[in-house]
Amino acid sequence: MLFGVFFAAVGLVRTAAAEQPVSFVNDVVPLLTKAGCNVGVCHAKAGGGQKGFQLSLLGFEPQEDFESLTKEGRNRRLFFGSPDQSLLLLKASGQMPHGGGVRLASNSEGYALLRRWIRDGAALDAASAPKLVSFEVQPARGTIQRLAEQQLKAIAQYSDGSVRDVTGLALYESNDKAMAEVTDRGLVTISEIVGNVAVMVRYQGKVAVYSAAVPLGAPVEGLPSSKNFVDEQVFANLKVLGIPPSAVCDDATFLRRVTLDIGGRLPTEEESDTFLASKDEGKRDKVIDDLLRSPEYADFFANKWTALLKNRRDDDSDTVSNFAFHAWVRDNFLANKPYDQFVRELLAATGTVIGNPPVAWYKRVKEPKQQIEDVAQLFLGVRMQCAQCHHHPFERWSQDDYYSLVAFFSQVGRKPSGTRGEDLIFHKRGIATAANMKTGVPLKPGALGDAIPEIAADEDPRLKLADWMGSKSNPFFAKSLVNRYWKHFFVRGLIEPEDDIRDTNPPTNPALLQALEKHFVASGFDLKELVRVITQSRAYQLSEVPNQYNIVDRQNYSRYYPRRLQAEVLLDAIDRLAGTQTDFANLPPGTRAVALPDNSYNRSSQFLRVFGRPEAESVCECERVQSSSLAQSLHLLNAAELKTKLAAPTGRAERLAKEDKPAEAKIRELYLAAFSREPRPQELKTAIDYLNEPGTAANTNYQDLIWALINTKEFLFNH
């Protein structure tokens, strides 16, 4: 090489030595990665690089890194005649000003290795050099006690059969730092929080995972009887961890919880009265079936899915497509169309929005790159955005994988239709390909980790994508959906975030996730059956009241985790309790907030904005704001909108003030409407005493009482 000639000229060629030559790929690149040189905020090209020095993110492109180190920067980065004067070493060791601080002490092994590589000519590996073929962490799984430590060992295996301990060069990251912290040498320290935790270990382009169960060790006895396989898996995990679950909730709590979760509404007073009075042992299952047959179920889940599918109105011309698309989604849920068929009709839609409403999705998601990113995240639980520019840092997906997915949408054509602002979507004949942005190589359609048969020029590639997605052997499709629905009913997904499924982000209960996935596929992708099996389980029906052991549990479902009502559900609940309705433009009077077709109604409703109704700009559930805020509290306390509802001439407060029936009966009505339960003796006494206070108008007192109930946590939360 050129460097060898240079060394000979200056008399610095060394005689053969016993020590092994430094490998750029297997030694230098991992060292730079470990030192943090090629992360986004330092010199990674993906982050722009600092001071013109750019390396590939996490060393995924060694050839590019070699060029950057040896040929760019006017060859100032490496000084072969005097390695210690190399800019690379001077800055990394802090001997020259460096924004990243000291990354390699001058007396460290890493510094010595880099110095030796420079001294020996800074050569790139020969084609015959050993290549990394596999990587593992030891142990891969285990049980570890609270406040204990576990030293991990990272092992790399190479093509020549050699094995190296790379513990000191691997990168480590805990998926829950509150549960476990890990040092840069792989020492894991467990906190006092019990549950399941994972540590991602990364070396070069490969990753491995250490998974640990952290038990509490309390006796788990007297478990509720299992209703189905969901309970078997949840309770088995709790036994392993030694976390006793809470008791099963009472009837009133269950009725309110399941009606909110399936129908997006409060139970009526009549429904509560009938349910509480019934002695039928199967009444909970019957309520679930009634809700799944109801139009409210279709309204509520259409509201969820149209937001995720970006049914957004940016202009008046969007009205036709928005209404048509929302109606199509709602009809699918009402008819219980199999989930794989629903996705197939959406992805492969052609025609106009009038004749085929799912083409409206292509109005909002126009570019093939955005289409595959949304499809992967929403329907596969895989975030592909990173792979557009570089190898995914936490996964095995490369740029070729990204553009092979893009190719599925490369033959989508558009032309104006007879409806203003709407395109006709069609399949263009031709061989589907997409060029890798970096290499320029055209790639044919390819699924994630699976081969796709050759696609003829007259075949729509999107149908092949739908075939692969709906296959019973697909490792992502069913898993993503059941995890998303588990989160809907249990607040926390088995994998968090719910749309980030990868080997390095394992589920807290793998056996349960696998069982749900298997059941969903076997049912023919039946969404109602999935909802049924989840809500019929004793695990879903556990009380939110913790016991002395599970009070800190947030991932093992030993109790129900309360959550604030969604913006639309809360507005509808307030209307139901106050006996009023909120009117929305261009919609029939009495239309519920959960039945709104798009985001445009947020602009006319301060309530929906304050309480976080999403604008349908993202496929991420995180766009919906579920956290509480000062603005929300103030709105509930004194907003003019709420006062108007409470004082409505046709509202509940006015009606109760005029009705000739005992105060006890009126208070009972309010508690059934708000909480689906009878008032407790002290609550009844307090309310009667307030209503009987002299010198105040009856309607005003009832307004105050309804206002007080609205502002309770019991009303604002599903519990």
HELIX and SHEET records of a PDB file:
HELIX    1   1 LEU A    2  ALA A    9  1                                   8    
HELIX    2   2 PHE A   24  VAL A   28  3                                   5    
HELIX    3   3 VAL A   29  LYS A   34  1                                   6    
HELIX    4   4 LYS A   45  GLY A   47  5                                   3    
HELIX    5   5 LEU A   57  GLY A   59  5                                   3    
HELIX    6   6 PRO A   62  THR A   70  1                                   9    
HELIX    7   7 GLY A   73  ASN A   75  5                                   3    
HELIX    8   8 PRO A   83  GLN A   85  5                                   3    
HELIX    9   9 LEU A   87  ALA A   92  1                                   6    
HELIX   10  10 GLU A  109  ARG A  119  1                                  11    
HELIX   11  11 PHE A  229  LEU A  241  1                                  13    
HELIX   12  12 ASP A  251  GLY A  263  1                                  13    
HELIX   13  13 GLU A  269  ALA A  277  1                                   9    
HELIX   14  14 LYS A  283  ARG A  293  1                                  11    
HELIX   15  15 PRO A  295  LEU A  308  1                                  14    
HELIX   16  16 ASP A  316  ASP A  318  5                                   3    
HELIX   17  17 THR A  319  ALA A  335  1                                  17    
HELIX   18  18 TYR A  339  LEU A  347  1                                   9    
HELIX   19  19 PRO A  357  ALA A  360  5                                   4    
HELIX   20  20 TRP A  361  ARG A  364  1                                   4    
HELIX   21  21 PRO A  368  VAL A  375  1                                   8    
HELIX   22  22 ALA A  376  LEU A  380  3                                   5    
HELIX   23  23 GLN A  385  GLN A  388  5                                   4    
HELIX   24  24 GLN A  399  VAL A  406  1                                   8    
HELIX   25  25 ALA A  407  PHE A  409  5                                   3    
HELIX   26  26 PRO A  461  MET A  469  1                                   9    
HELIX   27  27 PHE A  477  PHE A  490  1                                  14    
HELIX   28  28 PRO A  510  ALA A  522  1                                  13    
HELIX   29  29 LEU A  527  THR A  535  1                                   9    
HELIX   30  30 ALA A  567  ALA A  578  1                                  12    
HELIX   31  31 ALA A  593  ALA A  595  5                                   3    
HELIX   32  32 ASN A  599  ASN A  602  5                                   4    
HELIX   33  33 GLN A  606  VAL A  610  1                                   5    
HELIX   34  34 GLU A  621  GLU A  623  5                                   3    
HELIX   35  35 LEU A  630  ASN A  638  1                                   9    
HELIX   36  36 ALA A  640  LEU A  646  1                                   7    
HELIX   37  37 ARG A  652  LYS A  658  1                                   7    
HELIX   38  38 ALA A  663  PHE A  675  1                                  13    
HELIX   39  39 PRO A  681  LEU A  691  1                                  11    
HELIX   40  40 ALA A  698  ILE A  710  1                                  13    
HELIX   41  41 LYS A  713  LEU A  716  1                                   4    
SHEET    1   A 3 LEU A 132  GLN A 138  0                                        
SHEET    2   A 3 LYS A 153  TYR A 158 -1                                        
SHEET    3   A 3 VAL A 163  ASP A 165 -1                                        
SHEET    1   B 4 ARG A 141  THR A 143  0                                        
SHEET    2   B 4 LYS A 206  VAL A 214  1                                        
SHEET    3   B 4 GLY A 195  TYR A 203 -1                                        
SHEET    4   B 4 LEU A 171  SER A 174 -1                                        
SHEET    1   C 3 GLU A 149  GLN A 151  0                                        
SHEET    2   C 3 LEU A 187  ILE A 190 -1                                        
SHEET    3   C 3 ALA A 180  VAL A 182 -1                                        
SHEET    1   D 2 VAL A 412  PRO A 416  0                                        
SHEET    2   D 2 ASP A 423  HIS A 427 -1                                        
SHEET    1   E 2 ALA A 434  ALA A 435  0                                        
SHEET    2   E 2 PRO A 442  LEU A 443 -1                                        
SHEET    1   F 2 ARG A 563  ARG A 564  0                                        
SHEET    2   F 2 PHE A 717  ASN A 718 -1                                        
END                                                                             
